[in-house]
Amino acid sequence: MMITLQEMTSKKEMKAFVKFPFKLYKNNPYWVPPIINDEVESFDKTKNPVFQHATARFFVALKNNEIVGRIAAIVNSTEINQQNVKKMRFGWFDFIDDLEVSKMLLKKVEEIGTQNQLEFMEGPMGFSNLDKVGVLTEGFDTIGSMITWYNYPYYQEHLEKLGFKKEKEYFESKFPFENVKPDFFSKASGLIKKRYQLKSINFTRSKDIFPYVDKMFDLFNESYASLASFVPISDIEKEYFKKKYISFINPELITFVADKDDNLVAFAITMPSFSVALQKAKGKLFPFGIFHLLNARKNSKDIIFYLIGVHPSYQNKGVHAIIFEDYYNAYTKMGIENCFRTPELATNTAIAALWKNFEPVIYKKRSTFRKDL
């Protein structure tokens, strides 16, 4: 049966693009669906400010007039022109177990990369470091999260057969909260605060966070600048993320560390696990999905460490002890049982060292894949 490729541009077509995984992973207990309208909006060039410095084209593969695969082809001009990384990105890559389907989708991305005189293609990845990343290579039998992609084991096999090689590896780890012993950080927290004249900034109301958010994103850019694949967040993207996400995160789960002049030197954002709630929502906030999410926001006993950053001049000075103490106190009150870490580069040994006392276990691995053009 002939396979054809179609570019998706209209809102109706983009909704079909977003909904394809709902069919591919129907009844899969480990896949976590997105909120359909939210994902469609993130691809809207009039709403997502990332399109001020990036372009994206969206394609599906069709067989018998049914979608059997999808891919996004992304060109990030900041990465290419300012960082001189001639990369063609691809993401939102899903397909049935048919090599011709995956081949056709990746071939289209390759064509676009060649047309733009880029040197290699890498993915799956999104527009920036706040997007999802990587093909799952281990850990297929555990539930995903709202900030990771899930995929079947055959994805890696297809990529390798089509000439792609692993580029970057990411680890996801977990540990029970009972592993967290305050002896490791409580005393150190007080000493570090005194030595460097630092203080914790904690919140109980979302509106109190907003004055600090721009500073937080500036610190994020400084903290992660040295990592591979990092693309800084622009000022207009800060506003977008602020409105879209900050008000939804429990204020108690955000902690900042500032110096005596109120300059942020460290931050951390954690969030309750929404995985089961999103599965129950089935891609829709209304009429009932919002209640599942609000219930998880309030009552989930699983916590995800989303972002943690420390200013380069304060790294290796024990500032993380202040963050851990803040979270230990908050999690104890909330009755948290399990802690999960989002994908972290396998080469980022510094971040891994922060967690060693909690005896984390790596339970998922994922990788991006690269092919020279």
N, C-alpha and C positions, 0 to 999 in steps of 0.2 A: 504494500500500500504506500502510495506516494506521500512524502512528508513535505509540507510547505512552511515557509516562514512568513509571519505577519508582524509589522510594526504596530504597536498599540499607542494611540495618541489621545483619543477622546476619553471623557470621563467614564463612559460605559465600558470602553475597552480596558481602561486601567483597572476598573473594578474586576473585570474578568481576569486580568493579570494577577491581581492580589488574591483572588479566590481560588486559583488553580491548586495551591497546596491543600486546601480544604478537601479536595477530591483525592489528591495523591495520598494524603495521610489520614483519610477517613477511618475512624475507629482505632487509630494508632494511639496507645495510651501514653506515649512519651512526647508526642508533638504538642507544642503550645501555640495556639493560633493567635495572630494579631487581632486588633480591633480593625475591621475592614475599612471603615471610613477614615480612621486615623492614618492608616497606611496609604490610602489613596491620596489623602491630603498631603502627605509627606513627599509625594511625587508631583505635586502641583507646582509648576514653575512660577505661578503668581503668588504662592503662599510660603514656600520654603526658601529662605534666603540663601541656601547653599547654591542655588542656581545662579547667583550673581557671579560666582567664580567656578562653576562646574556645569557641564552639560551631561545629559543622560538620555539615552534612547532605550526603549523597552520593546522586547520582541517575544513572541510566542511561537512555538512549533505546533503545527496542526496536522492531525491524521484523521481522516473521516470527518473533517470539520470540527473535531474536538481538540481542545488544547492538551498537548502531551508533554510540554516543557515550556520554560520561560527563562529569560535572562535580562539583566540590565547592563548596558554598556556605558561606562562612566569615564569622563575626561575631567580631571580636576586641574584647572589652570594654575592655581596657587602652587600645587605640587610640581607641576611641569616647569613653570616660568620662574618662580622664586626659589625653588629648591633644586631645580635642574634634575628632577627625577622623571625620566621620560616613560612614565607608566600608563598603560591602559588598564583601568580597573574594570572588573565585572562583579556583579552581585545579584542577589535574589535569583539564584541559579537553582532551579528544580526541574526534574525530568523523570519520565518513566525509565525503566531498565531497558533502554534501546539505544545502542551506541550511535546509530544514525541520528537520533534526536539530539543527543548531547553534542555530537560532532557539528551538526548544522548550527546550533546556537553559538558555540564557541568560535566557529569559523566566521560568523558575522561580526563578533567582537574583534577578532583578528583583523578583519577587513577595515573596520573603523580605526583601529590602532595604526594600521599601515597608512591609511589616508591622512592621519594626523601626524605622521612621521615620528611615532613613538617607538621605543626600543624593545619593550616587553609588555606582556599582560600578566596581571596577577589578580587572584581572587579565590574565593568570594570575599568581597569586602564592600562596605558602603561608601558614602561620600566622605566621611570623616571618622576620627577615632571614637566618636560617640555612637557610631553605628555598629551593627552586628558584623562579625568577622569569622571566617574559617569554615572549612568542611569538617564535620565531626569524623574522627578516625578511630576513636575508642569511646565507649560509654553509651552505646546505643540503647541499653536497657534501663536507663534512668531518665526521669522526666527532665525536659529542658526548662528554659526560663524565658521571660519576656525579652531579654536582651541577648539571646543567642539564637542561631539557626539550628534546627534539627534536620538530619537527613538520614537516608538509608545507607547501609554499608557500601552499596555498589557505586556511590558517587566517586569515592577515591579511585576505585578500579577504572572507571571511565576516564577520569582525568589522566591517569598514568598511561592508559592505552593510547590516549590522544597526544602524548608527548609532553605532558606537564610534569614538573617535578616539585616536591615540597620546597617551599620557600621559607616560611616562618611557622614555628610550632607554638601553640598556646596550651597551657594547662588550666584546668578548673579543679579546685580542691574544696574539701569540706571538712568540718570538724564539729563534734557536739559541743554545745556551750559549756557543758560541765568540764571540758578540758581547759577552760580559761581560768587560770588561777591568778588572783590579783597580786600574789607575791612577786610575779615577774615584772610588774609595771607600777604598782601603787607608790612605792617609795621613790622610784626613779622619776615618776611624774612630778612629785613635789620638788625634787632636787633640780630637775630641768627647768621648771617654771621659775624657780628662784635664781638659778644661774644666769638664764638668758632673759629674765624679766618678761616672761610669757604668761598668757592667761587663756583660759577656755572661754569660748562664746557658744552658749547653748540656747535652744529656742523651745518655746511652747506654742507659738503662733506662727503660721506660715508668713503672714504679712511682715513679721519682724526680720525675716530672712532676706527679703528683696534688696534692702540697701547694701548687702554684702555680696550679691550674686555676681556683679561685674568684676569685683576684685577676685572672686573665686575663680572665674573663668580666666582671668589674667594669670593667676597663680597656676591654674591647670596648664596653660600654654607654656609657662616657664618650667614647670615640673616635668613635663613629658617631652620637651623639645628634643632631647637627645635620643629618644627611642626611634627605632626604625618605623617607617610608614607614617610618622606623625605629621599631621596637617593642622596648623593652628586654627582656632575658632575665631571668626571675624566678629567685629562689634555688632553687626546686624544679626548674626547667628546667636549671639548672647541673648539678645532680646527675644528671639524666637524660642530658644530653649527655656528661658526664664518663664515665659507665659505658658508654655506647653507642659512643662514638667514640675517646676519647683512647688507650685501650689498643691500638687497631688502627692508629694512625698511627705511622710510624717515629719513635722518639724523636730521632734525629739530624736530623729534618726540622722540629723545633719549636725556636725560639730565642726567648729573652726578654732584655730589657735592663732592668736595675734600677739604682736610685741607691744611694748609700752606706748607706742605711738599709734596703735590700732591698725598697723599694717599686717595683713594676713601672712602667716608663714607656713600654715598647713591647713588642710581641710579633709573632710571625709564625708561621703554620702553613702548611706546604706538604705535599704528598703525592704519591706516585707516581701515574701515570695507571693507573686500573683499567679503562679503557674496553674494551679487547680482552678482558681477563679476564672481565668481566661478560658480554660477548657469548658467550663460550665457556661460561660458567656457565648461561646460559639461564634465569635467574631462580631458580636453586636452589643452595644451598650444598653440599648433599650429593646423591650421594656424591662428585662430582668438583669441583664449583664452588669449594670452599674451597682446593683445591690451585692452581687457576688464580689465585685472589686472592693467596694467599701467595707464589706465584712472582712476581706483578707487584709485590707489596710489596717484595720483595728485589731484583728484577732489572730493573724497568722503567727505561728510559733517558729517559722523559718525566716532567717534574715539573709539578705544578699548584700555583700560588700560590693558596691557599684564603682565608686571612685575614691581613691585616696591619693593625695598629693602633698609633697613637702617642698618648699622653696629650696633650690640648689644650695644656697648658703647655709641651710639648716639641716641638710641631709647628713646622716651619720652622727647626729648629735642627740639621738634618743627622743626626738619630739613625738614619735609615734606612741610613746608611753602615755602621753597626755590624752591622745585620742582613745587609746585602749581603755584608760580609766573612765573616761566619759561614757563610752559605750558599755562597759561592764556595769556601771550603775544603771544606765537606761534599760539594758536588756534584762537585768535582774528584776526590775520592777515589772517588766512586760512578760516575764515568764518565757523568754526565748529558749528554744531547745536545740536548734541546729543553725550553724553558720556556713554559708556558701560564698565562694569567691568567684567573681566573673573571670573570663579568660585573661590570662596574663602571659606575656611572652616567656617562653621557656628560658630565654637568655637573660631575663631580668632577675638575676640572682639576688639583687639588693632587696627587692620587694618580697621575694621568697623567704629571705632571712628574717623579715619582720614577724613572720607567723610561726616560726619553727617551734616555739615553746608550746603552741597549742596542738601540736602533733597532727597537722592536716594530712588528709589522704587525697591523692590525685585520683579523681573518679571519671574525668573526661579529658580527652585530648582532641585538639583540632588543629588544622593547618590551612594556610593559604598555599595555593599552587601557582607556579610561574612557567611561562613559556616565552622564549625570545621571539621577537618578530623579525 
